[in-house]
Structure formats: structure tokens, C-alpha cells
Amino acid sequence: MHYVMKHIEQYLLSCRELTAFRSQNGWIDKNSLNYEIIEQNDSHVIAFVQFEEILMEGPGCVASRIPCQGRLHLTLDRYGRVSHATLL
């Protein structure tokens, strides 16, 4: 179980699907990324994901942080690694 969680964390840190949860095309603050497993079996996980979207104003100035959230269906391979993600 622990190794599956590690695979999920690694996947979420680099997946493109999270961009669909942004509201204003800002940056995803990976340090604020948090998730909760809603449902799980050997072949999939449904995760509730939360993070902050960073909006910039000028070079290097953070204008605001917007809370974002959504659910993902993560398909797992036989080793517990995420092979595919779908928005819910």
C-alpha cells in the first residue's frame, strides 16, 4: 500500500491533468499539492486533489493564490504505478 501512495504522489507532481482544475491558467504550487484517496482497489484509485494556483503580476511578483480542487480517476498497472488519469 505504501508503494502505491508513493507512485501516486510522483505521478501527481508531474501530471498534466491537474491543469484542468486551474481557474486562470496560473502555476500549480507543487508544495501545496495534497490529495485524499476516496476509493481504491487493485486496478484504480479515485483521488480528491487540492492545490494552490499561483497568479503572477510582473516578473517574480505573486499577485494571488487561488485554491483549486478536483477528482481524478487513476488507473494502476500491476505494479501499482499510475498508467492513466481521467478527470471526474
MOFEN-V149914 format. One record per residue. N is the residue number from 1. RES is the residue in one letter. SS is DSSP state (~ for helix, > for strand, _ for the rest). OMEGA is omega as a letter, one per 20 degrees, with the letter a starting at -180 (NA if undefined). D_LAST is the distance of its C-alpha to the last C-alpha in Angstrom with 2 decimals. Layout:
N & RES & SS & OMEGA & D_LAST
N & RES & SS & OMEGA & D_LAST
//
This chain:
1 & M & _ & a & 23.18
2 & H & ~ & a & 24.27
3 & Y & ~ & r & 24.04
4 & V & ~ & r & 20.38
5 & M & ~ & r & 19.64
6 & K & ~ & r & 21.75
7 & H & ~ & r & 19.92
8 & I & ~ & r & 16.52
9 & E & ~ & r & 18.32
10 & Q & ~ & r & 19.95
11 & Y & ~ & a & 16.89
12 & L & ~ & a & 15.08
13 & L & ~ & a & 18.38
14 & S & ~ & a & 18.43
15 & C & _ & r & 15.04
16 & R & _ & a & 14.45
17 & E & ~ & a & 10.67
18 & L & ~ & a & 11.48
19 & T & ~ & r & 13.51
20 & A & ~ & a & 10.78
21 & F & ~ & r & 10.77
22 & R & _ & a & 14.55
23 & S & _ & a & 16.38
24 & Q & _ & r & 19.66
25 & N & _ & r & 19.45
26 & G & _ & r & 21.11
27 & W & > & r & 21.25
28 & I & > & r & 18.97
29 & D & > & a & 21.32
30 & K & > & r & 20.77
31 & N & > & r & 23.18
32 & S & > & a & 20.96
33 & L & > & a & 17.86
34 & N & > & r & 16.98
35 & Y & > & r & 14.41
36 & E & > & r & 14.39
37 & I & > & r & 13.62
38 & I & > & a & 12.19
39 & E & > & a & 12.76
40 & Q & > & r & 14.75
41 & N & _ & a & 17.04
42 & D & _ & a & 19.05
43 & S & _ & r & 16.60
44 & H & > & r & 13.17
45 & V & > & r & 11.76
46 & I & > & a & 8.75
47 & A & > & r & 9.59
48 & F & > & a & 9.66
49 & V & > & r & 11.15
50 & Q & > & r & 13.89
51 & F & > & r & 16.48
52 & E & > & r & 19.09
53 & E & > & a & 19.35
54 & I & > & r & 23.05
55 & L & > & a & 24.81
56 & M & > & r & 28.21
57 & E & _ & a & 31.37
58 & G & _ & a & 34.06
59 & P & _ & r & 34.64
60 & G & _ & a & 33.44
61 & C & _ & r & 32.98
62 & V & > & r & 29.79
63 & A & > & r & 29.42
64 & S & > & r & 26.56
65 & R & > & a & 23.56
66 & I & > & r & 20.42
67 & P & > & r & 17.99
68 & C & > & r & 14.35
69 & Q & > & r & 11.30
70 & G & > & a & 7.56
71 & R & > & r & 5.37
72 & L & > & r & 5.55
73 & H & > & a & 6.56
74 & L & > & r & 10.15
75 & T & > & a & 12.70
76 & L & > & r & 16.16
77 & D & _ & a & 19.52
78 & R & _ & r & 22.59
79 & Y & _ & r & 23.53
80 & G & _ & r & 20.41
81 & R & _ & r & 19.37
82 & V & > & r & 15.93
83 & S & > & a & 16.33
84 & H & > & r & 12.99
85 & A & > & r & 9.58
86 & T & > & r & 6.45
87 & L & > & r & 3.80
88 & L & _ & NA & 0.00
//
